[in-house]
Amino acid sequence: MIYSFHHYNYWVKGGVETGLAYRAKIFRNLGLDAKFVFATTFQEHNIWNEIQILGFKDSEVIWMYDFFSDCNPSVVTFTLEQLEKTFSDENYIFSRDKDIVKYQFPDLNVYYIVYMMDEKSNLVHRTAMISNGYMVRKDYYTYCRIYSEYYIPVDRQARLYLRRFFNEDGSTAYEEIIDGDVVTYKFPDRMIYSREELVGYMMSGLHLRENDTVLIDGEWGFIDREAFLQNASPAKTGVIIHTDHFVYSDEEHILWYNWFEYIFSHPEKVDFYITNTEAQSRLLREQFCRYKGQNVQVEAVPVACLDELRIPKNGRKRHSLITAGRLHSDKHTDMIIEAVVMAQKEIPDLTLDIYGEGAREEELQALIHKLNCETYIHICGFQKLDEVYQNYEAYISASYGETFGITLLEAVGSGLSIVGFDIPYGMQAFVDEGENGFKTSHLSAGALSDCIIRLFTQADMDAFQKHSYEKARDYLTAEVEKKWKGVLL
């Protein structure tokens, strides 16, 4: 069995998560049994709805937080009618605004805010209970209540102090007690004194064997990085690296990023490392040999693959740009908007569609309004883009750190030209300067705008599209399956 552990501290639904879904499909194709373990919180989403959107099967996924209860995996089916049956007081005032429902209980000085799955749905994802002006509890649902969070007011702010996870019959499976940075877990038969120890307890429940493989995936900037390695024995262990791995190097010394320090300092615990590109794989091997005097196994296996090259049947929209990804600060989508506004002065029919969701959506929408570009720049939300890319002529990225970039792969797989910053390793892997796109080493909106103008005024777009398709062939599913077979079999 292959166990792939995802351990972002919270759900972001970005490239790592999309890559996991690609990997699940590849393992299915190869006939390999695999489980994808999410040691991740989902406070604004339901994991089982989210994984279905990405393309996982329920049977392929383990969620650490309900691993210890008897609740079954389920998309949200809990309804407002079921919620109302739990109210002890029937004297309430009901109101609804899109996907937010409110129940007011005048006799109790209490009201509930209910977060629905969507604007038209009758399905309840979570509720917040407000008492005497303070939030005191949140409840989360699938087909039943799966857990609750309890809050106390501190300095007029709601402070979380307890999570209680439930079994299907409503009994308590275990509790997470929170005191600042100190977290304790109370089970019927034991106390666990850290999240790292909880990881170990879960992994002990998997009964790992020598013929199992543990893949450790996700973000190393948070906790758990040591816990997965320390509890993987006797299984074979692989660590997947999605980001740049070092800060600085000279003739004698190298400074790893701190979240890689442990795994690079203990290669004896790691059977293999995986990077997304051959350039990073080669560099990491050279660095281990030079600075550590060690030969380690580092394989280049792309995080994603292409089932086919997608060729538009109805042509592409002229002078059209697309970008996709999390709407977070590290993607610099605001810079893309500014660059397009600059370029539009030279290319009047230029358009940009932005796909994705995230914390900066309102801020980006405000910027679009401020720059008066609503007619040609649009935020389109999170969508599956398999059949969407091919409608555009080019993809644009402003990320400072794409070590692969699934959206870059999907773009070349649909024949798009690319413009962006000349940073390792993704842009350098997918863009050949002047052949299927333009890169700039100047990290500014002005430089990005110049690339857009060059692309649409100087490039042979048919030749650029052909070159993108040629680069994409190395990432077809059959090719990536060969790489995984070489690592695992």
FIKELO-41919 format. One record per residue (C-alpha): x, y, z; residue in three letters. Coordinates in steps of 0.02 Angstrom, whole numbers. Example, Ala and Ser with C-alpha at 12.3 -4.5 7.8 and 13.67 -1.06 7.14 Angstrom:
2
+--------+--------+--------+---------+
!     px !     py !     pz ! residuo !
+--------+--------+--------+---------+
!    615 !   -225 !    390 !     ALA !
!    684 !    -53 !    357 !     SER !
+--------+--------+--------+---------+
***
This chain:
489
+--------+--------+--------+---------+
!     px !     py !     pz ! residuo !
+--------+--------+--------+---------+
!      0 !      0 !      0 !     MET !
!     57 !    177 !    -38 !     ILE !
!     13 !    310 !     90 !     TYR !
!     31 !    488 !     29 !     SER !
!     26 !    613 !    173 !     PHE !
!    -32 !    791 !    143 !     HIS !
!      2 !    909 !    286 !     HIS !
!    -34 !   1090 !    249 !     TYR !
!    -98 !   1167 !    410 !     ASN !
!   -258 !   1216 !    319 !     TYR !
!   -345 !   1181 !    154 !     TRP !
!   -288 !   1288 !      7 !     VAL !
!   -339 !   1185 !   -146 !     LYS !
!   -186 !   1238 !   -245 !     GLY !
!    -54 !   1153 !   -350 !     GLY !
!     -3 !   1027 !   -217 !     VAL !
!   -182 !    967 !   -195 !     GLU !
!   -212 !    962 !   -383 !     THR !
!    -51 !    865 !   -400 !     GLY !
!   -111 !    737 !   -274 !     LEU !
!   -266 !    709 !   -379 !     ALA !
!   -158 !    682 !   -534 !     TYR !
!    -54 !    557 !   -434 !     ARG !
!   -210 !    464 !   -377 !     ALA !
!   -260 !    441 !   -558 !     LYS !
!    -87 !    380 !   -608 !     ILE !
!    -84 !    254 !   -466 !     PHE !
!   -256 !    192 !   -520 !     ARG !
!   -192 !    170 !   -698 !     ASN !
!    -42 !     72 !   -634 !     LEU !
!   -151 !    -38 !   -523 !     GLY !
!    -66 !     23 !   -364 !     LEU !
!   -164 !     27 !   -202 !     ASP !
!   -149 !    200 !   -125 !     ALA !
!   -222 !    305 !     15 !     LYS !
!   -207 !    493 !     23 !     PHE !
!   -199 !    551 !    203 !     VAL !
!   -246 !    732 !    242 !     PHE !
!   -180 !    794 !    409 !     ALA !
!   -263 !    959 !    372 !     THR !
!   -404 !   1065 !    441 !     THR !
!   -555 !   1109 !    334 !     PHE !
!   -643 !   1247 !    430 !     GLN !
!   -725 !   1330 !    280 !     GLU !
!   -747 !   1175 !    172 !     HIS !
!   -801 !    994 !    185 !     ASN !
!   -657 !    880 !    137 !     ILE !
!   -769 !    753 !     51 !     TRP !
!   -848 !    883 !    -63 !     ASN !
!   -676 !    956 !   -100 !     GLU !
!   -592 !    792 !   -146 !     ILE !
!   -733 !    748 !   -264 !     GLN !
!   -708 !    914 !   -353 !     ILE !
!   -524 !    871 !   -375 !     LEU !
!   -559 !    695 !   -436 !     GLY !
!   -521 !    581 !   -288 !     PHE !
!   -628 !    433 !   -239 !     LYS !
!   -690 !    427 !    -59 !     ASP !
!   -607 !    258 !    -37 !     SER !
!   -437 !    334 !    -79 !     GLU !
!   -441 !    466 !     58 !     VAL !
!   -411 !    464 !    246 !     ILE !
!   -440 !    621 !    347 !     TRP !
!   -338 !    620 !    507 !     MET !
!   -468 !    712 !    609 !     TYR !
!   -607 !    586 !    581 !     ASP !
!   -489 !    436 !    576 !     PHE !
!   -530 !    411 !    761 !     PHE !
!   -720 !    418 !    744 !     SER !
!   -844 !    299 !    662 !     ASP !
!   -919 !    432 !    547 !     CYS !
!   -917 !    380 !    365 !     ASN !
!   -846 !    485 !    224 !     PRO !
!   -988 !    590 !    154 !     SER !
!  -1024 !    746 !     56 !     VAL !
!  -1139 !    866 !    146 !     VAL !
!  -1319 !    801 !    155 !     THR !
!  -1373 !    880 !    321 !     PHE !
!  -1521 !    997 !    289 !     THR !
!  -1598 !   1150 !    369 !     LEU !
!  -1747 !   1044 !    418 !     GLU !
!  -1634 !    925 !    514 !     GLN !
!  -1549 !   1072 !    597 !     LEU !
!  -1714 !   1147 !    653 !     GLU !
!  -1759 !    983 !    740 !     LYS !
!  -1608 !   1008 !    855 !     THR !
!  -1675 !   1176 !    920 !     PHE !
!  -1741 !   1169 !   1098 !     SER !
!  -1840 !   1331 !   1072 !     ASP !
!  -1963 !   1340 !    928 !     GLU !
!  -1987 !   1528 !    946 !     ASN !
!  -1864 !   1593 !    816 !     TYR !
!  -1855 !   1716 !    671 !     ILE !
!  -1789 !   1648 !    506 !     PHE !
!  -1701 !   1749 !    371 !     SER !
!  -1590 !   1708 !    223 !     ARG !
!  -1470 !   1807 !    114 !     ASP !
!  -1397 !   1699 !    -25 !     LYS !
!  -1292 !   1564 !     59 !     ASP !
!  -1310 !   1634 !    236 !     ILE !
!  -1458 !   1588 !    346 !     VAL !
!  -1496 !   1669 !    514 !     LYS !
!  -1603 !   1602 !    657 !     TYR !
!  -1640 !   1726 !    796 !     GLN !
!  -1704 !   1666 !    966 !     PHE !
!  -1773 !   1823 !   1052 !     PRO !
!  -1814 !   1732 !   1214 !     ASP !
!  -1636 !   1670 !   1234 !     LEU !
!  -1534 !   1817 !   1167 !     ASN !
!  -1455 !   1692 !   1049 !     VAL !
!  -1443 !   1680 !    861 !     TYR !
!  -1369 !   1555 !    737 !     TYR !
!  -1278 !   1598 !    577 !     ILE !
!  -1290 !   1452 !    456 !     VAL !
!  -1169 !   1433 !    311 !     TYR !
!  -1251 !   1341 !    167 !     MET !
!  -1159 !   1244 !     32 !     MET !
!  -1214 !   1371 !    -99 !     ASP !
!  -1342 !   1508 !   -129 !     GLU !
!  -1482 !   1391 !   -183 !     LYS !
!  -1440 !   1241 !    -75 !     SER !
!  -1536 !   1177 !     75 !     ASN !
!  -1378 !   1090 !    137 !     LEU !
!  -1288 !   1149 !    294 !     VAL !
!  -1098 !   1150 !    302 !     HIS !
!  -1076 !   1235 !    471 !     ARG !
!  -1163 !   1346 !    598 !     THR !
!  -1101 !   1480 !    717 !     ALA !
!  -1194 !   1509 !    882 !     MET !
!  -1190 !   1687 !    950 !     ILE !
!  -1242 !   1712 !   1132 !     SER !
!  -1253 !   1883 !   1214 !     ASN !
!  -1153 !   1957 !   1072 !     GLY !
!  -1011 !   1829 !   1078 !     TYR !
!   -978 !   1678 !    970 !     MET !
!   -977 !   1525 !   1082 !     VAL !
!   -987 !   1376 !    965 !     ARG !
!   -970 !   1316 !    785 !     LYS !
!  -1043 !   1151 !    724 !     ASP !
!   -986 !   1061 !    566 !     TYR !
!  -1091 !    935 !    468 !     TYR !
!  -1087 !    803 !    333 !     THR !
!  -1235 !    683 !    356 !     TYR !
!  -1221 !    712 !    544 !     CYS !
!  -1127 !    831 !    657 !     ARG !
!   -945 !    780 !    641 !     ILE !
!   -864 !    905 !    759 !     TYR !
!   -892 !   1065 !    857 !     SER !
!   -779 !   1208 !    907 !     GLU !
!   -803 !   1301 !   1071 !     TYR !
!   -751 !   1481 !   1103 !     TYR !
!   -733 !   1601 !   1250 !     ILE !
!   -722 !   1791 !   1239 !     PRO !
!   -547 !   1859 !   1274 !     VAL !
!   -516 !   2045 !   1250 !     ASP !
!   -682 !   2053 !   1158 !     ARG !
!   -622 !   1921 !   1033 !     GLN !
!   -680 !   1740 !   1015 !     ALA !
!   -539 !   1623 !   1067 !     ARG !
!   -549 !   1439 !   1020 !     LEU !
!   -516 !   1325 !   1169 !     TYR !
!   -593 !   1157 !   1120 !     LEU !
!   -638 !   1048 !    972 !     ARG !
!   -748 !    898 !   1005 !     ARG !
!   -758 !    761 !    872 !     PHE !
!   -911 !    650 !    869 !     PHE !
!   -959 !    474 !    823 !     ASN !
!  -1109 !    443 !    712 !     GLU !
!  -1226 !    422 !    863 !     ASP !
!  -1173 !    590 !    935 !     GLY !
!  -1058 !    522 !   1069 !     SER !
!   -886 !    600 !   1089 !     THR !
!   -745 !    512 !    995 !     ALA !
!   -607 !    625 !   1064 !     TYR !
!   -570 !    807 !   1107 !     GLU !
!   -437 !    931 !   1054 !     GLU !
!   -399 !   1050 !   1198 !     ILE !
!   -315 !   1212 !   1144 !     ILE !
!   -219 !   1330 !   1258 !     ASP !
!   -128 !   1454 !   1148 !     GLY !
!      7 !   1355 !   1057 !     ASP !
!    -15 !   1204 !   1172 !     VAL !
!   -131 !   1070 !   1104 !     VAL !
!   -186 !    913 !   1198 !     THR !
!   -296 !    771 !   1136 !     TYR !
!   -409 !    678 !   1256 !     LYS !
!   -463 !    504 !   1204 !     PHE !
!   -567 !    382 !   1308 !     PRO !
!   -411 !    279 !   1345 !     ASP !
!   -265 !    402 !   1331 !     ARG !
!   -201 !    580 !   1326 !     MET !
!    -95 !    642 !   1180 !     ILE !
!      9 !    799 !   1207 !     TYR !
!     46 !    870 !   1034 !     SER !
!    -13 !    866 !    854 !     ARG !
!    149 !    778 !    808 !     GLU !
!    106 !    641 !    933 !     GLU !
!    -69 !    633 !    857 !     LEU !
!     11 !    603 !    687 !     VAL !
!    110 !    461 !    763 !     GLY !
!    -45 !    387 !    842 !     TYR !
!   -137 !    390 !    676 !     MET !
!     11 !    314 !    584 !     MET !
!     21 !    174 !    713 !     SER !
!   -160 !    135 !    669 !     GLY !
!   -111 !    107 !    488 !     LEU !
!      1 !    -41 !    538 !     HIS !
!    135 !      3 !    411 !     LEU !
!    238 !   -141 !    340 !     ARG !
!    403 !   -158 !    248 !     GLU !
!    316 !   -173 !     79 !     ASN !
!    219 !    -11 !    107 !     ASP !
!    277 !    159 !     44 !     THR !
!    252 !    323 !    135 !     VAL !
!    255 !    482 !     28 !     LEU !
!    268 !    644 !    126 !     ILE !
!    193 !    789 !     32 !     ASP !
!    136 !    965 !     74 !     GLY !
!    207 !   1120 !    154 !     GLU !
!    359 !   1105 !    266 !     TRP !
!    336 !   1277 !    343 !     GLY !
!    215 !   1212 !    474 !     PHE !
!    219 !   1070 !    599 !     ILE !
!    228 !    882 !    575 !     ASP !
!    381 !    879 !    462 !     ARG !
!    477 !    765 !    581 !     GLU !
!    325 !    667 !    642 !     ALA !
!    291 !    583 !    476 !     PHE !
!    470 !    526 !    454 !     LEU !
!    489 !    468 !    633 !     GLN !
!    334 !    358 !    622 !     ASN !
!    352 !    289 !    445 !     ALA !
!    462 !    139 !    490 !     SER !
!    468 !      1 !    429 !     PRO !
!    389 !     69 !    268 !     ALA !
!    493 !    138 !    125 !     LYS !
!    492 !    328 !    135 !     THR !
!    493 !    462 !      0 !     GLY !
!    489 !    651 !     21 !     VAL !
!    413 !    759 !   -116 !     ILE !
!    486 !    933 !   -137 !     ILE !
!    375 !   1066 !   -216 !     HIS !
!    473 !   1224 !   -177 !     THR !
!    649 !   1289 !   -196 !     ASP !
!    752 !   1201 !    -64 !     HIS !
!    897 !   1316 !    -18 !     PHE !
!    925 !   1499 !     26 !     VAL !
!   1110 !   1520 !    -10 !     TYR !
!   1267 !   1425 !    -56 !     SER !
!   1452 !   1464 !    -78 !     ASP !
!   1609 !   1362 !   -104 !     GLU !
!   1598 !   1277 !     66 !     GLU !
!   1425 !   1301 !    140 !     HIS !
!   1242 !   1286 !     98 !     ILE !
!   1093 !   1355 !    192 !     LEU !
!    937 !   1249 !    168 !     TRP !
!    767 !   1325 !    194 !     TYR !
!    724 !   1289 !    375 !     ASN !
!    577 !   1176 !    334 !     TRP !
!    695 !   1060 !    240 !     PHE !
!    830 !   1060 !    374 !     GLU !
!    770 !    903 !    462 !     TYR !
!    741 !    795 !    309 !     ILE !
!    907 !    846 !    230 !     PHE !
!    999 !    820 !    394 !     SER !
!    929 !    643 !    410 !     HIS !
!    941 !    563 !    238 !     PRO !
!    958 !    395 !    324 !     GLU !
!    771 !    407 !    361 !     LYS !
!    728 !    443 !    178 !     VAL !
!    737 !    313 !     41 !     ASP !
!    713 !    438 !    -99 !     PHE !
!    674 !    621 !   -134 !     TYR !
!    565 !    678 !   -278 !     ILE !
!    572 !    846 !   -365 !     THR !
!    461 !    906 !   -506 !     ASN !
!    597 !    948 !   -631 !     THR !
!    760 !    868 !   -687 !     GLU !
!    853 !   1032 !   -658 !     ALA !
!    809 !   1035 !   -473 !     GLN !
!    841 !    849 !   -455 !     SER !
!   1014 !    864 !   -530 !     ARG !
!   1055 !   1016 !   -422 !     LEU !
!   1000 !    930 !   -261 !     LEU !
!   1105 !    776 !   -297 !     ARG !
!   1256 !    886 !   -332 !     GLU !
!   1230 !    984 !   -171 !     GLN !
!   1217 !    828 !    -63 !     PHE !
!   1377 !    761 !   -140 !     CYS !
!   1471 !    926 !   -125 !     ARG !
!   1416 !    987 !     46 !     TYR !
!   1372 !    825 !    136 !     LYS !
!   1482 !    699 !     48 !     GLY !
!   1329 !    589 !     20 !     GLN !
!   1249 !    510 !   -131 !     ASN !
!   1060 !    513 !   -114 !     VAL !
!    923 !    456 !   -229 !     GLN !
!    833 !    606 !   -304 !     VAL !
!    709 !    574 !   -443 !     GLU !
!    621 !    697 !   -556 !     ALA !
!    437 !    652 !   -570 !     VAL !
!    316 !    788 !   -628 !     PRO !
!    178 !    826 !   -504 !     VAL !
!     51 !    822 !   -646 !     ALA !
!     24 !    748 !   -818 !     CYS !
!    -81 !    767 !   -974 !     LEU !
!   -202 !    636 !  -1038 !     ASP !
!   -196 !    717 !  -1208 !     GLU !
!   -148 !    873 !  -1302 !     LEU !
!   -301 !    984 !  -1318 !     ARG !
!   -325 !   1071 !  -1485 !     ILE !
!   -467 !   1198 !  -1504 !     PRO !
!   -603 !   1156 !  -1628 !     LYS !
!   -671 !   1332 !  -1642 !     ASN !
!   -512 !   1435 !  -1638 !     GLY !
!   -446 !   1546 !  -1499 !     ARG !
!   -503 !   1716 !  -1443 !     LYS !
!   -383 !   1846 !  -1513 !     ARG !
!   -266 !   1933 !  -1390 !     HIS !
!   -337 !   1835 !  -1244 !     SER !
!   -242 !   1795 !  -1083 !     LEU !
!   -284 !   1672 !   -945 !     ILE !
!   -208 !   1649 !   -773 !     THR !
!   -259 !   1523 !   -640 !     ALA !
!   -216 !   1481 !   -461 !     GLY !
!   -245 !   1527 !   -280 !     ARG !
!   -291 !   1710 !   -257 !     LEU !
!   -156 !   1735 !   -127 !     HIS !
!    -17 !   1863 !   -114 !     SER !
!    120 !   1742 !   -171 !     ASP !
!     39 !   1730 !   -343 !     LYS !
!     49 !   1920 !   -370 !     HIS !
!   -113 !   1924 !   -468 !     THR !
!   -123 !   2112 !   -434 !     ASP !
!     37 !   2133 !   -535 !     MET !
!    -41 !   2035 !   -679 !     ILE !
!   -192 !   2151 !   -677 !     ILE !
!    -80 !   2305 !   -678 !     GLU !
!     25 !   2233 !   -820 !     ALA !
!   -127 !   2197 !   -926 !     VAL !
!   -195 !   2372 !   -898 !     VAL !
!    -29 !   2443 !   -959 !     MET !
!    -23 !   2327 !  -1110 !     ALA !
!   -204 !   2363 !  -1157 !     GLN !
!   -152 !   2538 !  -1207 !     LYS !
!    -51 !   2458 !  -1349 !     GLU !
!   -171 !   2313 !  -1381 !     ILE !
!   -348 !   2382 !  -1364 !     PRO !
!   -438 !   2214 !  -1379 !     ASP !
!   -328 !   2129 !  -1248 !     LEU !
!   -425 !   2026 !  -1117 !     THR !
!   -381 !   1933 !   -958 !     LEU !
!   -482 !   1800 !   -866 !     ASP !
!   -427 !   1753 !   -690 !     ILE !
!   -476 !   1581 !   -625 !     TYR !
!   -461 !   1533 !   -441 !     GLY !
!   -519 !   1573 !   -266 !     GLU !
!   -435 !   1636 !   -109 !     GLY !
!   -416 !   1769 !     23 !     ALA !
!   -373 !   1910 !    -96 !     ARG !
!   -525 !   1896 !   -210 !     GLU !
!   -613 !   2050 !   -143 !     GLU !
!   -452 !   2150 !   -144 !     GLU !
!   -419 !   2102 !   -326 !     LEU !
!   -597 !   2144 !   -375 !     GLN !
!   -576 !   2315 !   -295 !     ALA !
!   -415 !   2341 !   -393 !     LEU !
!   -505 !   2298 !   -556 !     ILE !
!   -637 !   2426 !   -513 !     HIS !
!   -507 !   2557 !   -464 !     LYS !
!   -413 !   2534 !   -629 !     LEU !
!   -578 !   2542 !   -726 !     ASN !
!   -542 !   2380 !   -820 !     CYS !
!   -699 !   2280 !   -782 !     GLU !
!   -740 !   2266 !   -968 !     THR !
!   -585 !   2165 !  -1010 !     TYR !
!   -523 !   2087 !   -846 !     ILE !
!   -634 !   1962 !   -756 !     HIS !
!   -620 !   1852 !   -601 !     ILE !
!   -704 !   1687 !   -648 !     CYS !
!   -693 !   1583 !   -487 !     GLY !
!   -628 !   1407 !   -463 !     PHE !
!   -667 !   1292 !   -610 !     GLN !
!   -599 !   1135 !   -692 !     LYS !
!   -500 !   1207 !   -836 !     LEU !
!   -463 !   1053 !   -942 !     ASP !
!   -571 !   1115 !  -1085 !     GLU !
!   -550 !   1300 !  -1048 !     VAL !
!   -366 !   1338 !  -1085 !     TYR !
!   -383 !   1303 !  -1270 !     GLN !
!   -501 !   1451 !  -1292 !     ASN !
!   -356 !   1571 !  -1255 !     TYR !
!   -198 !   1623 !  -1345 !     GLU !
!    -81 !   1641 !  -1197 !     ALA !
!    -54 !   1607 !  -1013 !     TYR !
!     21 !   1734 !   -893 !     ILE !
!    106 !   1704 !   -725 !     SER !
!    179 !   1826 !   -599 !     ALA !
!    233 !   1700 !   -467 !     SER !
!    407 !   1722 !   -396 !     TYR !
!    425 !   1538 !   -352 !     GLY !
!    348 !   1408 !   -468 !     GLU !
!    458 !   1255 !   -453 !     THR !
!    339 !   1170 !   -574 !     PHE !
!    172 !   1255 !   -601 !     GLY !
!     30 !   1138 !   -646 !     ILE !
!    -58 !   1279 !   -735 !     THR !
!     97 !   1306 !   -842 !     LEU !
!     91 !   1123 !   -893 !     LEU !
!    -94 !   1129 !   -929 !     GLU !
!    -67 !   1286 !  -1032 !     ALA !
!     67 !   1213 !  -1145 !     VAL !
!    -39 !   1055 !  -1159 !     GLY !
!   -171 !   1164 !  -1239 !     SER !
!    -44 !   1251 !  -1351 !     GLY !
!    -38 !   1417 !  -1261 !     LEU !
!    109 !   1534 !  -1265 !     SER !
!    169 !   1592 !  -1093 !     ILE !
!    234 !   1754 !  -1020 !     VAL !
!    304 !   1771 !   -845 !     GLY !
!    457 !   1792 !   -736 !     PHE !
!    620 !   1699 !   -769 !     ASP !
!    627 !   1601 !   -607 !     ILE !
!    669 !   1418 !   -568 !     PRO !
!    610 !   1294 !   -608 !     TYR !
!    440 !   1291 !   -691 !     GLY !
!    451 !   1440 !   -808 !     MET !
!    624 !   1381 !   -864 !     GLN !
!    557 !   1206 !   -896 !     ALA !
!    404 !   1256 !   -995 !     PHE !
!    456 !   1416 !  -1085 !     VAL !
!    592 !   1427 !  -1216 !     ASP !
!    627 !   1611 !  -1240 !     GLU !
!    565 !   1676 !  -1406 !     GLY !
!    500 !   1504 !  -1457 !     GLU !
!    340 !   1483 !  -1356 !     ASN !
!    343 !   1633 !  -1242 !     GLY !
!    440 !   1773 !  -1159 !     PHE !
!    519 !   1781 !   -986 !     LYS !
!    586 !   1930 !   -891 !     THR !
!    707 !   1937 !   -745 !     SER !
!    637 !   2106 !   -690 !     HIS !
!    501 !   2069 !   -562 !     LEU !
!    385 !   2212 !   -604 !     SER !
!    217 !   2245 !   -687 !     ALA !
!    303 !   2353 !   -817 !     GLY !
!    421 !   2213 !   -869 !     ALA !
!    276 !   2091 !   -877 !     LEU !
!    178 !   2213 !   -983 !     SER !
!    323 !   2225 !  -1105 !     ASP !
!    320 !   2035 !  -1124 !     CYS !
!    134 !   2039 !  -1163 !     ILE !
!    158 !   2173 !  -1295 !     ILE !
!    305 !   2079 !  -1374 !     ARG !
!    203 !   1919 !  -1380 !     LEU !
!     51 !   1993 !  -1467 !     PHE !
!    143 !   2112 !  -1584 !     THR !
!    302 !   2019 !  -1632 !     GLN !
!    280 !   1831 !  -1608 !     ALA !
!    227 !   1703 !  -1737 !     ASP !
!     81 !   1637 !  -1634 !     MET !
!     57 !   1481 !  -1739 !     ASP !
!    241 !   1433 !  -1718 !     ALA !
!    233 !   1471 !  -1531 !     PHE !
!     81 !   1360 !  -1510 !     GLN !
!    165 !   1218 !  -1604 !     LYS !
!    319 !   1231 !  -1492 !     HIS !
!    211 !   1224 !  -1334 !     SER !
!    129 !   1065 !  -1395 !     TYR !
!    300 !    988 !  -1426 !     GLU !
!    358 !   1029 !  -1249 !     LYS !
!    199 !    956 !  -1178 !     ALA !
!    227 !    784 !  -1254 !     ARG !
!    355 !    737 !  -1120 !     ASP !
!    218 !    758 !   -989 !     TYR !
!     86 !    644 !  -1064 !     LEU !
!     16 !    521 !   -938 !     THR !
!    107 !    371 !  -1010 !     ALA !
!    275 !    459 !   -988 !     GLU !
!    242 !    508 !   -808 !     VAL !
!    178 !    333 !   -768 !     GLU !
!    347 !    264 !   -825 !     LYS !
!    435 !    380 !   -701 !     LYS !
!    325 !    326 !   -555 !     TRP !
!    351 !    142 !   -599 !     LYS !
!    539 !    172 !   -596 !     GLY !
!    526 !    243 !   -419 !     VAL !
!    399 !    126 !   -341 !     LEU !
!    413 !    -42 !   -429 !     LEU !
+--------+--------+--------+---------+
***
